[in-house]
Amino acid sequence: MYALASFLLSLNGAAWRGVSFEMEEKKLNICSLRGVGQTYGANLIFENITWQIPIGERIGLIGRNGEGKTTLLHLLAGISVPAKGTVSWKKGSSQGILQQQPDIKGEVVAVSILYQAFSETLALKEKMSGMEEAMASESDMDKLMDMIDKYGKLQEQFQEIGGYEMDAQVRKVASGVMIDDLLEKTWQQLSGGERTKFQLAKLLLYAPDLLLLDEPTNHLDIAAIEWLTDFIRQYHGTVVIVSHDRYFLDETVTSIAEMDQGELICYQTNYSDYVKEREERLMLEFQQYQDQQKKDKKNESNYQAFERMGKPGNSSQCRSSPTGKKHGESVGQIGTEKETSFGAKTD
């Protein structure tokens, strides 16, 4: 055993460090996409997207309409599967996405929608209530003591998951998104905008590890947007936001992921700085393109000159172009790499 341990320790340290790094990298990502592509009918929306989403990141997902932002959110939420590639999440993590118009039927009181975010807590509370009734009618002292011991453990569990703060949290979030005066109405009495607010409040109360928000400021007034901004800033999980509200993104996100013509390009900055970096990147790509065009034109001219020299009557013959490329060989397309990770951009 000692000899085996010595042998393992004598192995290349860099290799072991590489293994540790990979394990740490997986640990630090809440979600990973590898070679993901998605279609809508016969139309390709995007393909070959690779994206690592770090734990605790607040990301603004932006792009023109039709680029597939909502489609990508659905993949991150696990409510749809990719046509190709894989999507994986940190083991034991939870995902939650804002649903615009859920199908809720019957005379449901609006406040009960918010309490759906606490299904585990409510189940435990109901179990405690049942045990309280049983203890009240138990006459056998030994059985009663055993029940009291079990009840105490349930109380500890209830406290650990925030059960005693549940009602206060509901009131706080309802007040924040300005629906506290609608709690006693039925779902059918609410307007479309009011229903969206309730769905947003429910999602915030659920507090998933990966919070996915699609246009969360819709139907919110200025005060509610400011409250939501502070809420997201203090959020302990990871957040991905699709929004056309540039001010909201500036105040909430720590990075930007831009979908552009089927590619995902990441910027480790807020929205305002992203605009500047994007302009600089496009200018650099354009300059590189112009430089490449000049090289191609020069190479073409050189090739034609050597070709003329190789015709009958000339003193020499050219067998290949000076660049080592055959005539007409493509120089490639700028910006086709799609693998994306934060801290590096993909052009």
Buried (B, 14 or more C-beta within 10 A) or exposed (E): EEEEEEEEEEEEEEEEEEEEEEEEEEEBBBBBBBBBBBBEEEEEBBBBBBBBBBBBBBBBBBBEEEBBBBBBBBBBBBEBEBBEBEBEBBEEBBBBBBBBEEEBEEEEEBBEBBBEBBEEBBEBBEBBEEBEEEBEEBEEEEEBEEBEEBBEEBBEBBEEEEBEEBEEBBBBBBBBBBBBEBBEBEBEEBEEEBBBBBBBBBBBBBBBBBBBBBBBBBBBEEEBBBBBBEBBEEBEBBBBBBBEBBEBBBBBBBBBBBBBEBBBBBBBBBBEEBBEBBEEBEEEEEEEEEEEEEEBEEBEEBBEEBBEEEEEEEEEEBEEBEBEBEEEEEEEEEBEEBBBBBEEBBB
